[in-house]
Amino acid sequence: MDIIAVRRDLHEHPEVGFTEFRTASKVVEMLTAWGYEVIYGQDALDGPSRRGLPSDNLLEEAYERALRDGANPDIAARMRGGYTAVIGIKKGRAPGPTVAFRFDMDALPIRESDEESHFPQANGFRSKYEGNMHACAHDGHTTIGLGLAEKLADGDFSGTVKLIFQPAEEGVRGAYSIVQKGHLDDVNYLFCHHLGTDVPTGEMHGGSYGFLASTKLAAHFYGTASHAGATPEQGRNALLGAATATLNIHALPRFSTGSTRINVGVLQSGTAANIVPEYAKMIIETRSISEETNSELERRVRNIIASSAAMHELTYKIEVIGAAIPIVCDEELVTLAMEEARQVEGFTSIKTGEPSSAGSEDASFMIRRVQELGGKGTYMIIGSNLPAPHHHPKFDIEEEVLPWGIELLNRIARRVLK
């Protein structure tokens, strides 16, 4: 497999959460060719547990686009409607433990830079899908997962390898539904990783610390439209309810029990200057280093939404569209990963890990589930110099780190399954 060609093909065809029809179908094809048992479609995730699912129209548009751009129609048909997780299973020559690796596949709704100084633009693999791009290295993660699958295709180990290709990590939406389907319940060791994250090329961290618990909420306010000049008193202004909630949510106090973050990132309402808005929508996120503090913050946000709706005589609905919990890495796996990294040419600095910069990760649900059932997990960082920050139009990775990541995970798998 030409890993650079694979990475560039994925980068050129970025698909946002639960619309990864082309990406996932390519993964299925390659895993099948290498003799893996492949689970995908509704067998790979629990439909009702998916969070923040795009609209039916957006799902269908993405599905048709994937077919036009080379997705296998027989495979993609089983993913229709947003069932884009893929799990590859390879049993070794003898019984043994089960080791799992997780790779996220989704892109972001960001327009990629078309400046000639941007490496993908200069080399002809800038995003073909205007308004979407791989700005968080998930194209690299998927490539590493496929490279690992090829390395382990010989089955020359004792035990089972499970490769989990996850949709919708952005917005922390996709992992939970895979957990709810039970695919982590037989896993003894789980290794997750990320490229970049302000860690330079040549550096590897065996674990990560400081990921925040987070809840993403969509709040819908329902009022009554009326003429803003002739009969304003007959209207019930949904926009005012949402605006009241926005200001009061941002006025919530800090907590002594753990650092917190809060943001109203979307506020949509109204159709014309002379119409009292009958509908408004808010997208809110809460975060904290403490799971308990995040839960309390979420409770207060819900109270504010309810009270703001009541003040303006509105009805409302709240949906959880994403969530994450803190990650606690098992030191045994942190040490193991560091020991194997020292054997990989390219890694020159090996560390246990450093506190993250206030981000969240839904691999946390996978790691927590494995640990609850007696297994162990860690979240590693593979460094890459970046020309721009994550989620930036000029984001890119150094492709030289991809074979290092593949070799690291291959060494880990064969060490655990020796």
DATAPE-V298085 format. One record per pair of residues at least 24 apart in sequence whose C-alpha atoms are under 7 Angstrom apart, sorted by the first residue. I is the first residue (numbers start at 0). J is the second residue. Records with the same first field share a line. If there is no record, write none. Layout:
I = J + J
This chain:
2 = 142 + 146
5 = 142
6 = 138 + 139 + 142
7 = 124
9 = 138
10 = 124 + 126 + 133 + 138
11 = 124 + 125 + 126 + 127
12 = 126 + 127 + 128
13 = 106 + 126 + 128 + 131 + 132 + 133
14 = 105 + 106 + 131
15 = 105 + 106 + 107 + 108 + 167
16 = 105 + 106 + 166 + 167 + 169
17 = 52 + 81 + 82 + 83 + 166 + 167
18 = 58 + 61 + 62 + 81 + 83
19 = 83 + 105 + 166
20 = 62 + 65 + 75 + 78 + 83
21 = 65 + 70
23 = 83 + 84 + 85
24 = 70 + 71 + 74 + 75
25 = 70
27 = 85
30 = 87 + 148
33 = 149 + 152
34 = 152
35 = 87 + 88 + 89
36 = 87 + 88 + 89
37 = 86 + 87 + 88
38 = 85 + 86 + 87
39 = 84 + 85 + 86
40 = 77 + 78 + 82 + 83 + 84
41 = 82
43 = 84 + 85 + 86 + 177
44 = 82 + 84 + 176 + 177 + 180
45 = 176 + 177 + 179 + 180
46 = 176
48 = 175 + 176
49 = 172 + 173 + 176
50 = 172 + 173 + 319 + 320 + 321
51 = 172 + 320 + 321
83 = 166
84 = 164 + 165 + 166
85 = 163 + 164 + 165
86 = 161 + 162 + 163 + 164
87 = 161 + 162 + 163
88 = 160 + 161 + 162
89 = 154 + 159 + 160 + 161
90 = 154 + 158 + 159 + 160
91 = 154 + 155 + 156 + 157 + 158 + 159
92 = 154 + 155 + 156 + 157
93 = 157 + 158
94 = 157 + 158
95 = 157 + 158 + 159 + 416
96 = 158 + 159 + 187 + 416
97 = 158 + 159 + 160 + 185 + 186 + 187 + 188
98 = 159 + 160 + 161 + 186 + 187 + 188 + 189 + 412
99 = 160 + 161 + 162 + 186 + 188 + 189 + 190
100 = 161 + 162 + 163 + 189 + 190 + 191
101 = 162 + 163 + 164 + 190 + 191
102 = 140 + 141 + 144 + 163 + 164 + 165
103 = 137 + 140 + 141 + 164 + 165 + 166 + 168
104 = 137 + 138 + 141 + 164 + 165 + 166
105 = 137 + 166 + 167 + 168
106 = 131 + 132 + 133 + 134 + 137
107 = 131 + 132 + 133 + 134
108 = 132
109 = 392
110 = 392
111 = 392 + 393
112 = 392 + 393
117 = 393
134 = 389 + 390 + 391 + 392 + 394 + 395
135 = 389 + 390
136 = 194 + 396
139 = 401
143 = 401 + 404 + 405
146 = 405
147 = 405 + 408 + 409
150 = 409
156 = 413 + 416 + 417
157 = 416 + 417
158 = 416
168 = 361
170 = 321
171 = 321 + 322 + 323 + 360 + 361
172 = 320 + 321 + 322 + 361
174 = 361 + 362 + 364 + 365
175 = 364
178 = 365
183 = 365 + 368 + 369
184 = 369
186 = 369 + 374
187 = 369 + 374 + 375
188 = 374 + 375 + 376
189 = 366 + 375 + 376 + 377
190 = 376 + 377 + 378
191 = 377 + 378 + 379
192 = 378 + 379 + 380
193 = 379 + 380 + 381
194 = 380 + 381 + 382 + 383
195 = 381 + 382 + 383 + 384 + 385
198 = 382 + 383
199 = 382 + 383 + 384
200 = 382 + 383 + 384
201 = 345 + 346 + 347 + 348 + 382
202 = 346 + 347 + 348 + 349 + 381 + 382
203 = 346 + 348 + 349 + 350 + 380 + 381 + 382
204 = 349 + 350 + 351 + 352 + 379 + 380 + 381
205 = 333 + 334 + 336 + 337 + 350 + 351 + 352 + 379 + 380
206 = 328 + 333 + 351 + 352 + 377 + 378 + 379 + 380
207 = 328 + 352 + 353 + 354 + 355 + 378 + 379
208 = 326 + 352 + 353 + 354 + 355
209 = 288 + 354 + 355 + 357
210 = 288 + 325 + 326 + 355 + 357 + 358 + 359 + 360
211 = 286 + 287 + 288 + 324 + 325 + 357 + 358 + 359
212 = 286 + 287 + 288 + 289 + 290 + 293 + 323 + 324 + 325 + 359
213 = 284 + 285 + 286 + 287 + 293 + 322 + 323 + 324 + 359
214 = 284 + 285 + 286 + 321 + 322 + 323
215 = 283 + 284 + 285 + 319 + 320 + 321 + 322
216 = 282 + 283 + 284 + 317 + 318 + 319 + 320
217 = 281 + 282 + 283 + 317 + 318 + 319 + 320
218 = 280 + 281 + 282 + 316 + 317 + 318
219 = 279 + 280 + 281 + 315 + 316 + 317
220 = 278 + 279 + 280 + 308 + 313 + 314 + 315 + 316
221 = 277 + 278 + 279 + 313 + 314 + 315
222 = 277 + 278 + 313 + 314
223 = 277
224 = 274 + 275 + 276 + 277
225 = 274 + 275
226 = 273 + 274 + 275
227 = 273 + 274 + 275
228 = 273
234 = 275
235 = 277 + 311 + 312 + 313
236 = 275 + 276 + 277 + 311
237 = 276 + 277 + 278 + 279 + 313
238 = 268 + 276 + 278 + 279
240 = 307 + 308 + 311
241 = 279 + 281
243 = 307
244 = 303 + 304 + 307
247 = 303
248 = 300 + 303
256 = 292
257 = 287 + 288 + 289 + 292
258 = 287 + 288
259 = 286 + 287 + 288
260 = 285 + 286 + 287
261 = 285 + 286
288 = 325
290 = 324 + 325
322 = 361
323 = 359 + 360 + 361 + 363 + 364
324 = 363 + 364
325 = 363
326 = 363
328 = 376 + 377 + 378
329 = 375 + 376 + 377
332 = 376 + 377
333 = 377
336 = 411
339 = 407 + 410 + 411
340 = 407
343 = 403 + 406 + 407
345 = 403
